[in-house]
Amino acid sequence: MSKVFSKESATQDEEDVQMPALPVGGKNYITPSGYDRLKAELLGLIDIERPKVVEVVHWAASNGDRSENGDYLYGKKRLREIDRRIRFLTKRLEIAEVVDPTVHAGSDQIFFGAKVTYVDDLGHQRTITILGVDEADSSQHEVSWVSPVARVLLKAREGDEVLLSTPCGVRALEILAVHYPSPRSG
């Protein structure tokens, strides 16, 4: 039988998406703004996007033959994607441990939420922000607190030199600056 006519199982849907890895026994640290973004996404999926897709699927199903109905087939697929994302976000928010980096404002030691500027032994200067697994975006120069570079930087101080093992060998990183967001007043 052709793959086109095989039925997709619910377990296949579950296996398609893996959560980003957390260390065994580790916490799912997240900043307050990261938590708010994930919660807003979850509520948007539940309150806005899912009901719209359900309405389209209901309309498409009422048109009769579902086997060749693109709106119905795409809608059902999109519903599975939305439901999978809702389950993922719900699980992640349940285990999230919100950590406010503003409590370290003014400190020169690196903790979760720090924006760190460092230079490596080749003279390349970089600035990164250490965030949670679910909120880090490498295109924004954000790294997860479980990444190799974040692990060697955590607990170090401005002016310290740390060693980072890379596939190309060990690199020395000199920490030039450590910044935290300022506490919100009010």
N, C-alpha and C positions, 0 to 999 in steps of 0.2 A: 504494500500500500504506500502511496506517495505521502511525503511529509505534509503536503498541503492539506490532506484530508484527515490527518491524525488530530486527535483531541488533546489540547493542552491540559495538563493536570495542575491542580492547585499547588502540589508540592514542587513542581517545576518553577512556578512563580516565586515560591519562597526561596528557592536555591539561587535564583538569578541575581538577587541583591544581597550583598554582604555588608554588614556594618563595618565602618573603619575600625581597625584593631585598637583595642585598649590593652594595656599591660595586664597580665593575669593578676587579679586581686587589686588592680588599679582603679582609681576614681575616674569619673567622666567630668573633669573640670571644664567649666565654661564661664565666660564673663557674663555680667548681667545683660549687656547689649546682645550678646550672642544668644542667650536664653530667650530674650524677647523676640529676636528674629525668627528662631525656630518655632516659638509658640505662635507668632503671627502667621507663619507659613502653614502650620497645622490648622489653625482656625480658618484661614482662607480656603484651604482644601475642603474642610468639613462644611463650612457655611456657604461658600460661593461656588467653587469649581465643581465639586461632586454633585450638588443638586442640578447644576446646568447640564452636566453629562447624563445624569439619570433621566432628565426630561427629554433629551435628544434620543437616548436609547429607547425610552418608552414610546415616543413618537414613531421612531423607525420600526419598532416591533409591531406597532399597530398597522403598519403598511403591508403586512403579509409575509411573503417568502423572505425568511431571514438569511438563508444560505448565500444569497447574492446581494444582500443589502449592505452597501459599504458603510452607511451611517451607523447601522446596527453593529456590524463587526468591529469597526474602529472604536465606536462608543464603548463596547464591552471591553476591548483591549485597554482603552484609556481608563475605564473604571478600575480594572485590575491594577494598573500603574498607580492611580491615585490611592487606592486602598493599601497597596504595598508601602507607599510613602507615608501614609497616615500611621500605619503600624510601626514603621521605623521611627518616625518622629515621636510617637507616643512612648515607645520603649526608651528612646534616648532622653527625653525630658523627664521620665520617671527616675532614671538613674543619675541625672545631672546633679553636679555639686557646684552651685554658683559661687564663684570667687571674685570679689571686687578688687581689682588691681589698684584702685585709688588709695587704698590703705597704706600702700608702700610709697606714695608720692614723696619725692625728696630723697629717697634712699638710693645708695649707689650699689646695692646688692641686687642680683637678678633673681626675681621670682616670677611666677605665673603672671602674665599680662604686661610684662616689661617690653619696652621698645629698646633694642640693643643695637648699638653701632660698634662694629669690630673690623679689624683689618687682619688679613691672613699673612702668612710668611711670604706670599708672592706679591704683596702690596695691594691686593684687591680689597676695597672697603665695601662693606655691606651694612644695611640697617634692616633688621627684622623685628617683628613683634611675635612674642610667644603666646599662643592662644590655645583653645581647646581643640580636640580632634574634629569635632563637628563644625567648627567655625573658621578654622584656618584656611586661608586662600593664598596659595603660593604666588598667584599673579599680583597680589597686593603686598608681597614680601612678608607674609604671615606664615609662621610654621607652628606645627602642633607641638605641644609640650613633650610628646613622646618621641619626637624626631631626634636623630643623633646630634645635630648641632644644638638643639635646645637642651638636651640632657647634659652636654659638657658645659654649657653656659650657666645653667641653673645653679644658684648659690654662689657663683663667682661675683667679684666686685669690679667696679670701674678700675682700670689699670692692671688687672690681673691678666695673666697669659694662661690659656688652657690648650690642651691637645685634643684634636679631633681626628679620629681614624677614618680614612676615606679609602675607596678602592684604589686610588692613586698613591696611597701612603698616608703618613701622619702629617697633619697640618697644625701649625701653631697659630692660635687666634689671640690677638691682643684686644681686650675690651676697651674701647675708647669712650663710650658714653652709655648711660642707663637712664631711661626716662619712663615715667608712669603718667597716666592721665591724671589731671587734677581732680580732686573731689568736687562734686557738684554742690554748690551752696543753695540753701533754701530748702 
